[in-house]
Amino acid sequence: MKDFNRKKLEQAEKEAFKDLNDEKLIKMIGSLGGKPTKKDRMLNIIFLVVVIALFISEIFWRQFIGTIALDVAVLLISLKLIYLMHSQARVNHYQFWILTAIEMKTTIMMEQLQKFSEKIGEVQNEN
């Protein structure tokens, strides 16, 4: 009977750990804060080239351009910072919900494990 109870407990543990090893959950956690996409890389490169070009044009052709190039470069940097804050807020939102889902799954698994332990204790007391 002890062997039977041990097998049931091991089976319950495997089922509980199967939930934790859910591939979708692992992929979702890994995707947050991951590598930037090709679109993000291209936008960053274009942004960097434009800002550098504006600063260089301001330095070398100040009398023709005036301070417009410098103003536009500062504006672009400000817009980029706003975009980065928005992206980070979105990532934080997703991380919060994923961590909440993990916590809920863990709580459910702990409750199931306690129920299994109680049932095993009852069966052992009966024997």
C-alpha positions, 0 to 999 in steps of 0.5 A: 500500500505504501508503494501505491501511495508513493506512486500516486504522490509521484504522479501528482508531483509530475502533474504539478511540475508539468504546469510549471514547465508549460512551454507557452509560459516559458516562451512568454517570460523569455520574450519579455526584455528579449532581443529587439526586432529587426524593425526596432533595430532599423528605426534605432539606426535611422534615428541615430543617423538623423540625430548625428547628421543634424548635430554635424550640420549644426556644427559645420554650417551654423551660419546657414542653418542656424539653430534649427538643426539643433532644435530638431535633434533635441526634439527627436531625442525627446520623442525617443525618450517618450517612446522608450518610457511608453515601451517600458511601461508596456513591458512592465504591464505584461510582466505584472500579469505574467507574474500574477498568473505564475503566482496563481498557478503556484498557489493552486498547486500548493493547495493541491499538494496539501490536499494530496498530503492530507489524503495520503495521511488519511490513507496511512492512518486507515492502514 
